[in-house]
Amino acid sequence: MHAPTKNNINLSYVDGKINGKKIAVPDAGVATHAIVVAKSNKGISLQLVDLSATGVTIEHQENIDESRGHFSITFNNVQTKLLGDEVSGWELYESLINQAAVLFSYEQIGGSQASLDMAINYAKERYAFGRPIGSYQAIKHKLADMYIALTLAKSNCYYAAWALSTDAADLPSASATARVSATKAYQLCSKENIQTHGGNGFTWEYDCHMFYRRSKLLSLNIGSISNWREKLVTSLEQSNIN
């Protein structure tokens, strides 16, 4: 689900029921339950919703990567189960999103590695003017930039995984760092993979576009890179204060 901010939470929670709409919810077509962020007069809360309940309407939404279905969910006086209390929902949400960022970052570095591998293999096999295109300096620079970005992202993701597994105090900054670097790596690798393939990279014959589409989707799935950069700066400032 897209990452909300306190100012754009569009679900209202009154007397144990929620109303409103959530968009760009991944896998809602096969999910049985959803945890949603809702706002009441008392504050922000997390609500557990049975998606088969009366008043829930789920509709498919088109997106740039149709290999991963996204849906809109409309809630009309839907009975929910409160998680925690009505005032601590935002803190719980932040904790969940920091954990999710680590997992999404690993999907991003996996896509980055696959893009790099595809580009390397093509550069070895494709010949131009009697020699592999990988022997040309311009292609070497592209592959080197992809490798550097990916290696940095892997390092940050490894540390974030450690922070998650040990419930370390710096998980917010570690997850934000992993998220930012993994997003940048996937964007670069998927783009340069297309460029390495030249004109072929823009055709349906090759799968370059699939990685590019997924990189775009994941860059927004739990908040944009600018949002995570802001979270990183905020967490670092907070750690310096403490």
DASUL-V587243 format. One record per residue. N is the residue number from 1. SS is DSSP state (alpha for helix, beta for strand, coil for the rest). PSI is psi as a letter, one per 20 degrees, with the letter a starting at -180 (none if undefined). Layout:
[[N:SS:PSI] [N:SS:PSI]]
//
This chain:
[[1:coil:q] [2:coil:q] [3:coil:o] [4:coil:r] [5:coil:r] [6:alpha:h] [7:alpha:i] [8:alpha:k] [9:coil:o] [10:coil:j] [11:coil:p] [12:beta:q] [13:beta:o] [14:beta:p] [15:coil:l] [16:coil:j] [17:beta:q] [18:beta:q] [19:beta:q] [20:beta:a] [21:beta:p] [22:beta:p] [23:beta:r] [24:beta:l] [25:beta:o] [26:beta:q] [27:coil:j] [28:coil:h] [29:coil:i] [30:coil:i] [31:coil:q] [32:coil:h] [33:beta:r] [34:beta:q] [35:beta:p] [36:beta:q] [37:beta:p] [38:beta:q] [39:beta:p] [40:coil:a] [41:coil:h] [42:coil:h] [43:coil:b] [44:beta:p] [45:beta:r] [46:beta:p] [47:beta:p] [48:beta:p] [49:beta:p] [50:beta:o] [51:coil:i] [52:coil:j] [53:coil:q] [54:coil:p] [55:coil:i] [56:beta:p] [57:beta:p] [58:beta:p] [59:beta:p] [60:beta:q] [61:beta:p] [62:coil:q] [63:coil:r] [64:coil:h] [65:coil:n] [66:coil:i] [67:coil:i] [68:coil:o] [69:coil:p] [70:beta:q] [71:beta:q] [72:beta:q] [73:beta:p] [74:beta:p] [75:beta:p] [76:beta:n] [77:beta:l] [78:beta:p] [79:beta:p] [80:coil:r] [81:beta:p] [82:beta:p] [83:beta:o] [84:coil:c] [85:coil:a] [86:coil:i] [87:coil:i] [88:coil:j] [89:alpha:h] [90:alpha:h] [91:alpha:g] [92:alpha:g] [93:alpha:g] [94:alpha:h] [95:alpha:g] [96:alpha:g] [97:alpha:h] [98:alpha:h] [99:alpha:g] [100:alpha:h] [101:alpha:h] [102:alpha:g] [103:alpha:g] [104:alpha:h] [105:alpha:h] [106:alpha:h] [107:alpha:h] [108:alpha:g] [109:alpha:h] [110:alpha:g] [111:alpha:h] [112:alpha:g] [113:alpha:g] [114:alpha:h] [115:alpha:g] [116:alpha:g] [117:alpha:g] [118:alpha:g] [119:alpha:g] [120:alpha:g] [121:alpha:g] [122:alpha:h] [123:alpha:h] [124:alpha:h] [125:alpha:h] [126:coil:p] [127:beta:q] [128:beta:p] [129:coil:k] [130:coil:j] [131:beta:q] [132:beta:q] [133:alpha:h] [134:alpha:i] [135:alpha:i] [136:coil:q] [137:alpha:h] [138:alpha:g] [139:alpha:h] [140:alpha:g] [141:alpha:g] [142:alpha:g] [143:alpha:h] [144:alpha:g] [145:alpha:h] [146:alpha:g] [147:alpha:g] [148:alpha:g] [149:alpha:g] [150:alpha:g] [151:alpha:g] [152:alpha:g] [153:alpha:g] [154:alpha:g] [155:alpha:g] [156:alpha:h] [157:alpha:h] [158:alpha:g] [159:alpha:h] [160:alpha:h] [161:alpha:h] [162:alpha:g] [163:alpha:h] [164:alpha:g] [165:alpha:h] [166:coil:j] [167:coil:l] [168:coil:q] [169:coil:h] [170:coil:k] [171:alpha:g] [172:alpha:g] [173:alpha:h] [174:alpha:g] [175:alpha:h] [176:alpha:g] [177:alpha:g] [178:alpha:g] [179:alpha:g] [180:alpha:g] [181:alpha:h] [182:alpha:h] [183:alpha:g] [184:alpha:h] [185:alpha:g] [186:alpha:g] [187:alpha:g] [188:alpha:g] [189:alpha:g] [190:alpha:h] [191:alpha:g] [192:alpha:h] [193:alpha:g] [194:alpha:g] [195:alpha:h] [196:alpha:h] [197:coil:i] [198:alpha:c] [199:alpha:h] [200:alpha:h] [201:alpha:i] [202:alpha:j] [203:coil:r] [204:coil:i] [205:coil:h] [206:coil:q] [207:coil:j] [208:alpha:h] [209:alpha:h] [210:alpha:g] [211:alpha:h] [212:alpha:g] [213:alpha:g] [214:alpha:h] [215:alpha:h] [216:alpha:g] [217:alpha:g] [218:alpha:h] [219:alpha:i] [220:alpha:i] [221:alpha:g] [222:coil:k] [223:coil:q] [224:coil:r] [225:alpha:h] [226:alpha:h] [227:alpha:g] [228:alpha:h] [229:alpha:g] [230:alpha:g] [231:alpha:h] [232:alpha:g] [233:alpha:g] [234:alpha:g] [235:alpha:h] [236:alpha:h] [237:alpha:g] [238:alpha:h] [239:alpha:h] [240:alpha:h] [241:alpha:g] [242:coil:none]]
//
